[in-house]
Amino acid sequence: MRLLEYESKDVFGQFAIPLAKYIVLKNPNEIVEKVGIFSFPAIIKSQIAIGSRKKAGLIKIAQNQSEAISLCQDFFKKNEAGFAVEAIIIEELVEIHQEFYCSITLDASGRQFYLITSKEGGIDIEEVSKEHPEAIIKRKFFYSTGLTEKVARDTAIQLGLSSDVVKSGTEIFLKLWDITQKLEAQLVEINPLVLTPSGLIAVDGKMILDDDAAYRQPIIQNLQEKKLSELEKLAKEAGFSFVELSGDIGILANGAGLTMAILDLLSELGLQPANFLDVGGGASKERVYKGLALILKLKPRAVLVNIFGGITRCDIVAQAIIQALNDFKDAPPMVIRLTGTNEREGISLLKEANVEAFQDVLKAVKKLKEVLNK
C-alpha cells in the first residue's frame, strides 16, 4: 500500500520528524473555511497517487487566500493518469538553503535494507540515479543489526551536513528506521529533506507498507478501509472480491482468473467494465443474488454474468438471476454465459423465464454488443 504525502506526514509527525506547518483538505466543502485560517503565501499540493506532481501542474504556490481557493477548487476536479485528487495539503513556504534525498528501502531479494541518501534531492532524483549514480549514497544493513547510530552519523557526514546539523540528520535517519520496523514498511522516503534557517525539515514524504502485514498493523487496516468506496465496503462485508471501475458494463463471474479474463476481453473489444466481482467457487443462490444486487447499484447499461461451473452449480446461479430479475424491475439487460456443472438445468430454467443463456463466452459477448448498440 502506497501512502499519499499527507498520510506519510501523519506518520512522520507521530515519530517527531520535523515538518513544515500544514493543513489537509479532504473535500471541496472545506476549502473556504480552511483556507481562511491559513497564512499566505503558501504552497498548494494535490494528494494523488502519481509521481512528479509538480511537473504535472498539481503543486503550485498561492500568494493569497483568493488564489488558494481557486487552486484548491481546480485541483479537486483534476484526474491524472486515471487517478483523482483525494485531498489537498496547504503548507507554509520555508526558506530552502539546500535539498536532500533520504530513504530506507527493503531489498526483499537480498533480505537486507538500504539507507539511501543524496545531496541531489527533489523531483529529479530518478534522473540523478541514472545519470550521476556517484551522487547516491547507499548504506546496506540487515534487520538483525538494524541501522546503527554510527552508520546513520557517518552517512550524515558523508552527505555534507554541517557539524551543527549532523546530529539532527542522524536522528532523522534513525527515525526512518524506527518507522520501517514498527510499521513493517517496504519504503520510507523523504524527498526533499530541506535545510532551512531553523534546521532540517521534511517537506514531502512517501511510504509503502506491506499489505500482507495488515492483520497485525492497524494503520494498514484503517487506510484500506478509508480508501474503499461505499460499494467496496458493502462487498467487503459480503466477502466478495470487488473493485469499482469506471465503465458501464456490470460484471459477475466466478474465479479471479475468469473474471480478469472477461475484463481483458471486453477491454480489447472497446467495452468498459464497471466493476470486478468474483463470487468465488461454490457460490450459493443467496451469494449470487447479493452479487447482482451490488452490481445493480452501479446502474450499469448492461450486466454480463460469466459462470464456469466446477464447484459452482449453474442451476443455482440461474435461480439467483431469475429472482434478481423479478425483484429489480428496473434492472438493465443481462447477458448470461453458463457452462459446467448442471449447465443444461440452468439454461433450461432461464429459458422458461424467457432469459437467453449462452455456453460460449464469445457468443455471449457478441450478444452484449448487440444489446448495447440498440
Buried (B, 14 or more C-beta within 10 A) or exposed (E): BEBBBBBBBBBBEEBEBBBBEBBBBEEEEBBEEBBEEBEBEBBBBBBBBEEEBBEBEBBBEBEEBEBBBBBBEBBBEBEBEEEEBBBBBBBBBBEBEBBBBBBBBBEEEEEEBBBBBBBBBBBEBEEBBEEEEEBBBEBEBEEEEBBEEEBBBBBBEEBEBEEEBBEBBBBBBBBBBBBBBEBBBBBBBBBBBBBBEEBBBBBBBBBBBBEEBBEEBEBBEEBBEEEBEEBBEBBBEBEBBBBBBEBBBBBBBBBEEBBEBBBEBBEEEEBBBBBBBBBBEBBBBEBBBBBBBBBBEBEBBBBBBBBBBEEBBBBBBBBBBBBBBEEEEEBBBBBBBBBBBBBEBBBBBBEEBEBEBBBEBEEBBBBBBEBBEE
